[in-house]
């Protein structure tokens, strides 16, 4: 019989909170069971294993990120949309480092297809609308944006920028200016 009060949703939310506290890589079934004061076996009627648990946290993180990004993009275009979108990722990573790490977790194809991962790609492509990039340039630009956002945020969260007097926010703004300029001046196929 399932323990009263335990559900897959409640366990997923608790695992997400645990990830923010101890790091996504440290989320285990045992750690989650301790949080609820139950034995590991009590959780297995709600989750299959730690892979399933981490996948559930990743799906939750992707959904929350997509919801925030969609709200931030409403009514924005060009550099303003780029900055709003990028700031959602940056703020989410600083507020929820474990969930941010979970959003990078590799999902199986079926789970990924059913998650908000597709919304992220669509939202990124929506930013690029004003830059008028055809394919395959648009895909290249999506990958560039993701790489810059993730790289900057990961380094910032790890404290890599903290030993320099230049304000981190000033460098972030300049990085967004550089991305905006790169997107507006994307090389045409004849320039390659």
C-alpha positions in Angstrom: 0.0 0.0 0.0 1.3 3.5 -0.9 2.2 5.7 2.0 -0.5 8.4 2.6 0.5 11.7 1.2 3.2 10.5 -1.2 2.6 11.1 -4.9 4.8 11.2 -7.9 4.2 15.0 -8.1 5.0 15.6 -4.5 8.2 13.6 -4.7 9.2 15.4 -7.9 8.7 18.8 -6.3 10.6 17.7 -3.2 13.4 16.3 -5.3 13.6 19.7 -7.2 13.9 21.5 -3.8 16.5 19.0 -2.8 18.4 19.6 -6.0 18.5 23.3 -5.3 19.8 22.6 -1.8 22.5 19.9 -2.4 23.0 19.9 -6.2 21.1 17.9 -8.8 23.9 15.3 -9.0 23.4 14.5 -5.3 19.6 13.8 -5.6 19.1 10.1 -4.8 16.1 8.0 -3.8 17.7 7.5 -0.4 18.1 11.3 0.2 14.5 11.9 -0.9 13.2 9.1 1.4 15.1 10.6 4.3 13.4 13.9 3.6 10.0 12.2 4.0 11.1 10.1 6.9 10.3 6.8 5.1 12.3 3.9 3.7 13.5 4.0 0.1 11.0 1.2 -0.8 8.1 3.5 0.1 9.0 5.7 -2.9 9.1 2.9 -5.5 5.3 2.8 -5.9 5.5 6.3 -7.2 8.9 6.4 -9.1 10.8 3.6 -10.9 14.3 4.5 -9.9 16.7 7.5 -9.6 16.8 7.9 -13.4 13.0 8.3 -13.4 13.1 10.7 -10.5 15.8 12.9 -12.2 13.8 12.8 -15.5 10.8 14.0 -13.6 12.7 16.9 -12.1 14.1 17.8 -15.5 10.6 17.9 -17.0 9.4 20.1 -14.2 12.4 22.4 -14.6 11.9 22.7 -18.4 8.2 23.5 -17.9 8.9 26.2 -15.3 11.6 27.7 -17.5 9.4 27.7 -20.5 6.5 29.3 -18.6 8.8 32.1 -17.3 10.4 32.6 -20.8 7.0 32.8 -22.5 5.8 35.4 -20.0 9.0 37.4 -20.4 8.8 37.5 -24.2 5.2 38.7 -24.4 5.1 41.8 -26.5 8.9 42.0 -26.9 11.0 41.9 -30.1 14.6 42.3 -31.1 17.3 43.0 -28.5 14.6 43.5 -25.9 13.3 40.0 -26.4 16.8 38.6 -26.5 17.6 40.3 -23.2 14.3 39.2 -21.6 14.8 35.6 -22.6 18.4 35.5 -21.5 17.6 37.1 -18.2 15.0 34.4 -17.5 17.7 31.7 -17.8 20.2 33.7 -15.8 17.7 34.4 -13.0 16.4 30.8 -12.9 20.0 29.4 -12.7 20.7 31.8 -9.7 17.4 31.1 -7.9 17.3 27.4 -8.7 20.8 26.0 -9.4 19.7 22.4 -9.0 16.7 22.8 -11.2 18.8 24.6 -13.8 21.2 21.7 -13.8 18.2 19.4 -14.2 17.0 21.3 -17.2 20.3 20.2 -18.9 19.7 16.5 -18.0 19.5 14.2 -21.0 16.0 12.8 -21.4 15.1 9.8 -23.4 13.5 10.7 -26.8 9.9 10.0 -25.7 10.2 12.0 -22.5 11.9 14.8 -24.3 9.2 15.0 -26.9 6.5 15.1 -24.3 8.3 17.8 -22.2 8.6 21.6 -22.6 11.9 21.1 -24.5 10.2 21.8 -27.8 8.7 25.0 -26.3 12.2 26.2 -25.5 13.3 25.8 -29.1 10.1 27.6 -30.3 10.7 30.4 -27.9 14.3 30.8 -29.0 13.2 30.8 -32.6 10.6 33.5 -31.7 13.4 35.7 -30.5 15.1 35.2 -33.9 12.1 36.3 -35.8 13.2 40.0 -36.0 16.7 39.0 -37.1 15.2 37.3 -40.2 17.6 34.3 -40.4 16.8 31.5 -42.8 17.6 27.9 -42.1 20.1 26.5 -41.4 21.4 29.8 -40.0 18.5 29.9 -37.6 19.5 26.6 -36.1 23.1 27.8 -35.8 21.9 30.9 -34.0 19.7 28.9 -31.6 22.8 26.8 -30.7 24.9 30.0 -30.4 22.5 31.6 -28.0 22.1 28.5 -25.9 25.9 28.1 -25.7 26.5 31.7 -24.6 23.6 31.8 -22.1 24.5 28.5 -20.5 28.3 29.2 -20.5 28.0 32.6 -19.0 25.4 31.5 -16.4 27.4 28.4 -15.4 30.6 30.4 -15.0 28.8 33.1 -13.0 27.0 30.6 -10.7 30.3 28.8 -10.1 31.9 32.2 -9.0 34.3 32.4 -11.9 33.7 36.2 -12.4 33.8 37.3 -8.8 37.4 38.2 -8.6 37.4 41.1 -11.0 36.3 44.6 -10.3 34.2 44.9 -13.5 30.5 44.4 -12.6 29.1 41.1 -13.7 25.9 42.7 -14.8 27.9 45.1 -17.0 29.6 42.2 -18.8 26.3 40.4 -19.2 24.8 43.5 -20.9 27.8 43.8 -23.2 27.5 40.0 -24.0 23.8 40.6 -25.0 24.9 43.6 -27.1 27.4 41.5 -28.9 24.9 38.7 -29.5 22.4 41.3 -30.9 25.1 42.7 -33.2 26.1 39.2 -34.3 22.5 38.3 -35.1 21.9 41.5 -37.0 25.0 41.1 -39.0 24.9 37.3 -39.6 27.1 36.4 -42.5 25.3 35.4 -45.7 26.2 32.2 -47.4 28.3 34.1 -49.9 30.4 35.6 -47.1 31.4 32.2 -45.7 
